[in-house]
Amino acid sequence: MTQNPVPPLPRRPAWDTAAELTTAAEQATQDRIFLLTRPKGTWAVPQYLDPTITGFALCGPEGEQRIGALSGRRRLPVVADLAHYEKSTASPETPMLFPETLFGRDGFFNDMRTRSNSAIFTPTAYVEAGEPAALKAVRAAAQEVTRTDVVVVVPLDVTWLRDNKIDQLIAILKAIPHPIALVLGGQYNPTDSYADIMRNLRRVYQEIGRVGPWRTDPVTALDAMAQGGMFAGIGSSGSLRHLVPPGQATKITARFKPSVFIPELLHFFRADTLTERWANVDPLSCWCTVCEGRGLDRFDSYDTGVDTEARAHNAASWSALWAQMRALPTGVERQRWLAERIRLAHLAYETENERIQQANAFKPSKTLQRLAKLAEGATPRVIEGASTPAP
C-alpha cells in the first residue's frame, strides 16, 4: 500500500481564466454536464447534446462492451460507469470490483480507454453509512492509480453529507488525487432527505474543487456548477437520478409512463399527473430544441417512442439552462443567475396552482425549497477553490 500523498490543491472552476487542464480526466469532464442512460438499446450518442458543454455516459455493466460500438461517440466525451455499486457493497478488502483476469486492473483501464477514448470511471462498490474503513479503502485504491485518465467514483450513503460526518468525508476525499464522481444513495431523492445536505454538498465542491455530483437531477447539477463543482451527471430516468442502496427494495412505485422535466418548476412530474392537472386548462409549453413551443401534456402514453421523445425533451431543456449559465464568465455571476432561477421557480408553483385553480396541485421539492431559502438575502461569494468559505 502506498503512503498517503500530499492532498492536491483544488482545481479552479472552469470559468476561471487561470484554470489549467492538466490531465486527460479533467479535459474530458471539466465544466460539462453528462446525460446518463442505460446501455441496453442505446446505439448512438443523442444529436441534441451540445458537444461543447455536455457529455454522455452509459451506466450499467453492459456499458463496458457497448461503449465502443456507439455511433457518434467522437462528438463529445463518452464514458462508461459500470455501476457495480447498485448491487455490491464496499469492504476494506474490496473497495473496487475489477475483473478477475490475467490483466487485472491495468487491463481494465487500458480496455476502457481504448473503447471510449475518454475518461475511465472506476468500478467502485457502495460505501454504507458508518463505514469509514470502507471509504478509506476506496481512497487507498484511488491513490494507487497513477494514470491521469481516471475518474474515481465514490458512491455512498447520503448520511455521509450530514453535519456530523461531513468533515471526515471532506478529509478523506481531499486525499484522492483524481476527479471524483460523487453518487448519493438513499430512498427517493437523497438530497431531500436532510436539511443540511445541499449546504454540505457546496462545502465539498468548494473545499475539494474536483468533485461532480453523479446520477443526480438538474437542480442539484446546476447548483454544483455554480458552486465550484468540476462536472455533473444527470440521469435520463428516475433510477439514474437516484440510487437505492444495494440490498434495499425501492420504495418508489413502478412507473411506466415518462417523467417530464418542467423548466419553469425545475422538477420532474409524471406524464399522467400533468394530464390530470391540465385537464381543463392549456398546458405549459416548452421552447427547447425538441419541443419548439409544443405543450408538455403530450407524453401521457405507454408508447416507447413517446418515452424516447420525453427523455429527449428533458435533456434538451436542462441543457438549455446549462448553456445559459455556462456562458457566464465568473462564479459570482453563475451563482446570481441560478439563485434567480430558483427564486422564480419557487414562486412559479403558487402561480401555476392559481392558474389551474387547484391548491397545492404542484409542490416544490424539499431540495428546491432549501435552495430558495439559502438564496434569500445571500450575497454570492466568488469561488476560489479551498479558500472559499461555505455559504
C-alpha positions, 0 to 999 in steps of 0.5 A, spaced: 500 500 500 502 506 498 503 512 503 498 517 503 500 523 498 500 530 499 492 532 498 492 536 491 490 543 491 483 544 488 482 545 481 479 552 479 472 552 476 472 552 469 470 559 468 476 561 471 481 564 466 487 561 470 484 554 470 489 549 467 487 542 464 492 538 466 490 531 465 486 527 460 480 526 466 479 533 467 479 535 459 474 530 458 469 532 464 471 539 466 465 544 466 460 539 462 454 536 464 453 528 462 446 525 460 446 518 463 442 512 460 442 505 460 446 501 455 441 496 453 438 499 446 442 505 446 446 505 439 448 512 438 450 518 442 443 523 442 444 529 436 441 534 441 447 534 446 451 540 445 458 537 444 461 543 447 458 543 454 455 536 455 457 529 455 454 522 455 455 516 459 452 509 459 451 506 466 450 499 467 455 493 466 453 492 459 456 499 458 463 496 458 462 492 451 457 497 448 461 503 449 465 502 443 460 500 438 456 507 439 455 511 433 457 518 434 461 517 440 467 522 437 462 528 438 463 529 445 466 525 451 463 518 452 464 514 458 462 508 461 460 507 469 459 500 470 455 501 476 457 495 480 455 499 486 447 498 485 448 491 487 455 490 491 457 493 497 464 496 499 469 492 504 476 494 506 478 488 502 474 490 496 473 497 495 473 496 487 470 490 483 475 489 477 475 483 473 478 477 475 483 476 469 490 475 467 490 483 466 487 485 472 486 492 473 491 495 468 487 491 463 481 494 465 483 501 464 487 500 458 480 496 455 476 502 457 480 507 454 481 504 448 473 503 447 471 510 449 477 514 448 475 518 454 475 518 461 475 511 465 470 511 471 472 506 476 468 500 478 467 502 485 462 498 490 457 502 495 460 505 501 454 504 507 453 509 512 458 508 518 463 505 514 469 509 514 474 503 513 470 502 507 471 509 504 478 509 506 479 503 502 476 506 496 481 512 497 487 507 498 485 504 491 484 511 488 491 513 490 494 507 487 492 509 480 497 513 477 494 514 470 491 521 469 485 518 465 481 516 471 475 518 474 474 515 481 467 514 483 465 514 490 458 512 491 455 512 498 450 513 503 447 520 503 448 520 511 455 521 509 453 529 507 450 530 514 453 535 519 456 530 523 460 526 518 461 531 513 468 533 515 471 526 515 468 525 508 471 532 506 478 529 509 478 523 506 476 525 499 481 531 499 486 525 499 484 522 492 488 525 487 483 524 481 476 527 479 471 524 483 464 522 481 460 523 487 453 518 487 448 519 493 444 513 495 438 513 499 430 512 498 427 517 493 431 523 492 437 523 497 438 530 497 431 531 500 432 527 505 436 532 510 436 539 511 443 540 511 445 536 505 445 541 499 449 546 504 454 540 505 454 538 498 457 546 496 462 545 502 465 539 498 465 542 491 468 548 494 473 545 499 475 539 494 474 543 487 474 536 483 468 533 485 461 532 480 455 530 483 453 523 479 446 520 477 443 526 480 437 531 477 438 538 474 437 542 480 442 539 484 447 539 477 446 546 476 447 548 483 454 544 483 456 548 477 455 554 480 458 552 486 465 550 484 463 543 482 468 540 476 462 536 472 455 533 473 451 527 471 444 527 470 440 521 469 435 520 463 430 516 468 428 516 475 433 510 477 439 514 474 437 520 478 437 516 484 440 510 487 437 505 492 442 502 496 444 495 494 440 490 498 434 495 499 427 494 495 425 501 492 420 504 495 418 508 489 412 505 485 413 502 478 412 507 473 411 506 466 409 512 463 415 518 462 417 523 467 417 530 464 422 535 466 418 542 467 423 548 466 419 553 469 418 548 476 425 545 475 422 538 477 420 532 474 412 530 474 409 524 471 406 524 464 399 522 467 399 527 473 400 533 468 394 530 464 390 530 470 392 537 472 391 540 465 385 537 464 381 543 463 386 548 462 392 549 456 398 546 458 405 549 459 409 549 453 416 548 452 421 552 447 427 547 447 430 544 441 425 538 441 419 541 443 419 548 439 413 551 443 409 544 443 405 543 450 408 538 455 401 534 456 403 530 450 407 524 453 401 521 457 402 514 453 405 507 454 408 508 447 416 507 447 417 512 442 413 517 446 418 515 452 424 516 447 421 523 445 420 525 453 427 523 455 429 527 449 425 533 451 428 533 458 435 533 456 434 538 451 431 543 456 436 542 462 441 543 457 438 549 455 439 552 462 446 549 462 448 553 456 445 559 459 449 559 465 455 556 462 456 562 458 457 566 464 464 568 465 465 568 473 462 564 479 459 570 482 455 571 476 453 563 475 451 563 482 446 570 481 443 567 475 441 560 478 439 563 485 434 567 480 432 561 477 430 558 483 427 564 486 422 564 480 421 557 480 419 557 487 414 562 486 412 559 479 408 553 483 403 558 487 402 561 480 401 555 476 396 552 482 392 559 481 392 558 474 389 551 474 385 553 480 387 547 484 391 548 491 397 545 492 396 541 485 404 542 484 409 542 490 416 544 490 421 539 492 424 539 499 431 540 495 428 546 491 425 549 497 432 549 501 435 552 495 430 558 495 431 559 502 439 559 502 438 564 496 434 569 500 438 575 502 445 571 500 450 575 497 454 570 492 461 569 494 466 568 488 469 561 488 476 560 489 477 553 490 479 551 498 479 558 500 472 559 499 468 559 505 461 555 505 455 559 504 
